[in-house]
């Protein structure tokens, strides 16, 4: 296997060329892919449309696949379905369906599973069916954002801890999105604001829609700082906007990448992507 990486953006991200991610990959073949992941934070694979089995096989090279949160269509499985299609009827959901409201929350900048105690190493989002236009996925690097921060701000945030909450993020869209049972299943958790990649020592910031409050700070002071960090991380020139093709699969590092969905004509065109979210094996062993 001859692997080539082609940058997607000046600051981060690369397309992996010469790898068919739908085929079995040996540990030896995966090693340079993992090196590219640690270097670029976002990897794009183009190829045939993945099956569920093939996506799980790729995911397990990175670590342990998480069970999806129950509010998702496929909750309780290893997939978080990102789709406007009702798979019981094969029809597009109407605009006022609860599922469509839930998906709108994905249009906020966020890091997958930061509301979980184990956190997440990465996500893999793979397209099964895409609309002819719109529905891009946008990503930014909080590693690049951290490197741009003024020295005094880096010092200020170095030892801070942040409470991450799924309820907090979903309530921004609609207080009725989550049931009481779902809220109870995802209590707030704490994570260091500054993250460090153990493979290369690079620092980043874990922020986004799930980042509710700084531990020990007031809501007002928390929001001032957390909103400032998101703003500093997401200027237009720092965004990579991915226009999906059938068969695309993107891996992003949840420790240092924020992402969001963008609109499309969701009552007219079908869109079906499947996401797996992966925890590093060493984190699972430590737990």
C-alpha positions as CSV (number, residue, x, y, z in Angstrom):
1,X,0.0,0.0,0.0
2,X,1.5,3.3,-1.1
3,X,0.1,6.2,1.1
4,X,0.2,9.8,0.0
5,X,-1.3,12.8,2.0
6,X,-2.6,15.9,0.3
7,X,-3.3,18.9,2.6
8,X,-6.9,20.0,2.8
9,X,-6.2,23.3,4.5
10,X,-3.2,25.5,5.3
11,X,-3.6,24.8,9.0
12,X,-4.7,21.2,9.2
13,X,-6.3,18.2,7.5
14,X,-5.2,15.9,4.7
15,X,-6.7,13.6,2.1
16,X,-5.2,10.1,2.3
17,X,-4.5,8.9,-1.2
18,X,-3.7,5.3,-2.1
19,X,-5.8,3.7,0.7
20,X,-9.1,2.0,0.1
21,X,-10.6,2.3,3.6
22,X,-13.3,-0.3,2.7
23,X,-10.7,-3.0,2.5
24,X,-8.9,-4.8,5.4
25,X,-5.9,-2.8,6.7
26,X,-3.1,-4.5,8.5
27,X,-1.5,-3.0,11.7
28,X,1.6,-2.3,9.6
29,X,-0.4,-0.4,7.0
30,X,-2.3,1.5,9.7
31,X,0.8,2.9,11.4
32,X,1.4,5.7,8.9
33,X,-2.3,6.5,8.9
34,X,-2.2,7.0,12.6
35,X,0.9,9.2,12.2
36,X,-0.9,11.3,9.7
37,X,-3.9,11.5,12.1
38,X,-1.7,12.9,14.9
39,X,-0.1,15.3,12.5
40,X,-3.1,16.6,10.5
41,X,-6.0,16.0,13.0
42,X,-8.4,15.4,10.1
43,X,-8.1,12.7,7.4
44,X,-10.3,12.3,4.3
45,X,-10.7,9.0,2.6
46,X,-12.4,8.8,-0.8
47,X,-13.6,5.5,-2.2
48,X,-16.5,3.1,-2.4
49,X,-19.5,3.6,-0.1
50,X,-18.7,1.9,3.2
51,X,-20.8,-0.8,4.7
52,X,-21.5,-0.7,8.5
53,X,-19.0,-3.7,8.9
54,X,-16.3,-1.9,7.0
55,X,-16.7,1.3,9.0
56,X,-16.5,-0.6,12.3
57,X,-13.3,-2.3,11.1
58,X,-11.7,1.0,10.3
59,X,-12.9,2.5,13.6
60,X,-11.4,-0.3,15.6
61,X,-7.9,0.5,14.3
62,X,-8.2,3.8,16.2
63,X,-9.6,2.4,19.4
64,X,-12.8,1.3,21.1
65,X,-16.1,2.2,19.4
66,X,-18.6,3.9,21.7
67,X,-22.2,3.0,22.0
68,X,-24.4,5.8,20.5
69,X,-26.5,7.9,22.8
70,X,-30.1,6.7,23.0
71,X,-31.6,9.9,21.5
72,X,-30.2,9.0,18.1
73,X,-32.1,6.9,15.6
74,X,-29.6,4.2,16.0
75,X,-29.0,4.8,19.8
76,X,-27.8,1.7,21.6
77,X,-25.7,0.6,18.6
78,X,-22.2,1.7,17.6
79,X,-23.6,4.2,15.0
80,X,-24.9,7.7,15.4
81,X,-27.0,8.2,12.3
82,X,-26.9,11.7,10.7
83,X,-29.8,11.5,8.4
84,X,-33.2,13.1,7.5
85,X,-34.5,9.8,6.4
86,X,-37.0,7.7,8.5
87,X,-35.5,4.3,8.0
88,X,-38.8,2.6,9.1
89,X,-40.6,4.2,6.1
90,X,-37.7,5.1,3.9
91,X,-39.3,8.6,3.6
92,X,-37.8,12.0,4.5
93,X,-38.9,13.3,7.9
94,X,-41.2,16.3,7.8
95,X,-39.6,19.6,8.9
96,X,-41.5,19.6,12.3
97,X,-40.4,16.1,13.3
98,X,-38.6,15.8,16.6
99,X,-35.7,14.1,14.8
100,X,-35.1,17.1,12.5
101,X,-35.0,19.5,15.6
102,X,-32.4,17.2,17.2
103,X,-30.2,17.3,14.0
104,X,-30.3,21.1,14.0
105,X,-28.2,21.1,17.2
106,X,-25.4,19.6,15.1
107,X,-25.2,23.0,13.4
108,X,-23.5,24.4,16.6
109,X,-19.7,24.1,16.8
110,X,-19.0,21.1,19.0
111,X,-16.7,18.1,19.8
112,X,-18.4,14.7,19.8
113,X,-18.9,13.0,23.1
114,X,-17.2,15.7,25.2
115,X,-20.2,15.3,27.5
116,X,-19.1,11.7,28.2
117,X,-16.7,10.9,31.1
118,X,-14.4,8.9,28.8
119,X,-14.4,11.6,26.2
120,X,-13.4,10.7,22.6
121,X,-10.3,10.3,20.6
122,X,-11.9,10.7,17.2
123,X,-15.0,10.3,15.1
124,X,-15.5,8.8,11.7
125,X,-18.3,10.2,9.6
126,X,-18.9,8.3,6.4
127,X,-21.4,9.1,3.6
128,X,-24.0,6.7,2.4
129,X,-26.2,9.1,0.4
130,X,-25.7,12.8,0.0
131,X,-27.8,15.7,-1.5
132,X,-26.7,17.4,-4.7
133,X,-25.8,20.6,-2.9
134,X,-25.5,21.8,0.7
135,X,-25.1,19.8,3.8
136,X,-21.4,20.4,4.1
137,X,-19.5,19.5,7.3
138,X,-17.3,22.3,8.5
139,X,-14.2,21.7,10.7
140,X,-11.7,23.9,12.5
141,X,-8.6,23.2,14.5
142,X,-8.4,24.3,18.1
143,X,-4.7,23.2,18.0
144,X,-4.1,26.0,15.5
145,X,-6.3,28.3,17.5
146,X,-4.3,27.6,20.7
147,X,-1.1,28.4,18.9
148,X,-2.5,31.8,17.9
149,X,-3.6,32.7,21.5
150,X,-1.8,35.5,23.2
151,X,0.8,34.3,25.8
152,X,-1.2,35.8,28.8
153,X,-4.4,34.0,27.7
154,X,-2.5,30.7,27.3
155,X,-1.3,31.1,30.9
156,X,-4.8,32.0,32.1
157,X,-6.5,28.9,30.7
158,X,-3.6,26.4,31.4
159,X,-5.1,24.7,34.5
160,X,-8.8,25.3,34.0
161,X,-11.4,22.6,34.0
162,X,-14.7,22.7,32.1
163,X,-18.0,21.1,32.7
164,X,-19.4,19.6,29.6
165,X,-23.2,18.9,29.3
166,X,-25.3,17.4,26.6
167,X,-28.4,19.0,28.1
168,X,-26.8,22.4,28.0
169,X,-26.0,22.0,24.3
170,X,-29.4,20.7,23.3
171,X,-31.3,23.2,25.3
172,X,-29.8,26.0,23.2
173,X,-31.9,24.6,20.4
174,X,-35.1,23.4,22.1
175,X,-35.7,22.6,25.8
176,X,-38.0,19.7,24.7
177,X,-35.3,17.8,22.6
178,X,-34.2,15.6,25.5
179,X,-36.5,13.6,27.9
180,X,-35.8,13.5,31.6
181,X,-34.5,9.9,31.2
182,X,-32.0,11.1,28.5
183,X,-30.8,14.0,30.7
184,X,-30.2,11.6,33.6
185,X,-28.3,9.3,31.3
186,X,-25.8,12.1,30.4
187,X,-24.9,14.0,33.6
188,X,-22.3,16.8,33.3
189,X,-18.7,15.8,33.3
190,X,-15.4,17.6,33.7
191,X,-12.5,17.8,31.3
192,X,-9.3,19.9,31.2
193,X,-9.7,22.9,29.0
194,X,-6.2,22.5,27.5
195,X,-5.7,19.1,25.9
196,X,-2.3,17.6,25.1
197,X,-1.7,15.1,22.3
198,X,0.6,12.5,23.9
199,X,2.1,11.5,20.6
200,X,3.6,14.9,19.8
201,X,3.0,17.2,22.8
202,X,0.8,19.6,20.8
203,X,-1.7,21.5,22.8
204,X,-5.3,22.3,21.9
205,X,-8.5,23.5,23.6
206,X,-11.6,21.4,24.3
207,X,-14.5,23.8,23.7
208,X,-17.8,24.0,21.8
209,X,-21.5,23.6,22.4
210,X,-21.2,21.0,25.2
211,X,-18.7,23.2,27.1
212,X,-21.1,24.7,29.6
213,X,-19.2,26.2,32.5
214,X,-15.7,26.6,33.8
215,X,-15.4,24.7,37.1
216,X,-15.6,27.2,40.0
217,X,-16.5,30.2,37.8
218,X,-19.8,32.1,37.5
219,X,-22.0,31.5,34.4
220,X,-21.3,35.0,33.1
221,X,-17.5,34.7,33.5
222,X,-17.6,31.2,32.0
223,X,-19.5,32.3,29.0
224,X,-17.3,35.3,28.4
225,X,-14.2,33.1,28.2
226,X,-15.6,30.0,26.5
227,X,-17.4,32.1,23.8
228,X,-14.3,34.1,23.2
229,X,-12.3,30.9,22.7
230,X,-14.9,29.6,20.2
231,X,-14.8,32.9,18.4
232,X,-11.0,32.9,18.2
233,X,-11.1,29.3,16.9
234,X,-13.6,29.8,14.1
235,X,-12.8,32.8,11.8
236,X,-13.8,32.1,8.3
237,X,-10.3,31.7,7.0
238,X,-9.7,28.9,9.5
239,X,-12.6,26.7,8.4
240,X,-12.4,23.7,6.1
241,X,-15.8,23.1,4.6
242,X,-16.3,19.6,3.2
243,X,-18.7,19.1,0.3
244,X,-19.7,15.4,0.5
245,X,-19.5,12.9,-2.2
246,X,-20.8,9.3,-1.9
247,X,-18.1,7.2,-0.4
248,X,-16.3,9.9,1.5
249,X,-15.2,9.1,5.0
250,X,-13.7,11.7,7.4
251,X,-11.8,11.0,10.6
252,X,-11.3,13.9,13.0
253,X,-9.6,14.3,16.3
254,X,-12.2,15.3,18.9
255,X,-9.5,16.5,21.2
256,X,-8.6,19.3,18.9
257,X,-11.2,19.6,16.2
258,X,-14.6,21.4,16.3
259,X,-17.1,20.6,13.6
260,X,-20.7,21.6,12.6
261,X,-23.3,20.6,10.1
262,X,-24.5,23.2,7.5
263,X,-28.0,23.5,6.0
264,X,-29.4,21.8,2.9
265,X,-32.9,21.4,1.4
266,X,-33.7,18.8,4.0
267,X,-37.4,18.4,3.0
268,X,-36.5,17.8,-0.6
269,X,-33.2,15.8,-0.7
270,X,-32.1,12.7,1.1
271,X,-28.9,12.8,3.3
272,X,-27.5,9.8,5.1
273,X,-24.2,9.7,6.9
274,X,-23.1,7.3,9.7
275,X,-20.8,8.3,12.5
276,X,-18.8,6.1,14.7
277,X,-17.1,7.7,17.8
278,X,-14.0,6.1,19.2
279,X,-12.3,6.2,22.6
280,X,-8.5,5.5,22.9
281,X,-7.9,2.0,24.2
282,X,-5.5,3.4,26.9
283,X,-8.4,5.6,28.3
284,X,-10.7,2.6,28.5
285,X,-8.0,0.5,30.2
286,X,-7.4,3.3,32.8
287,X,-11.1,3.5,33.5
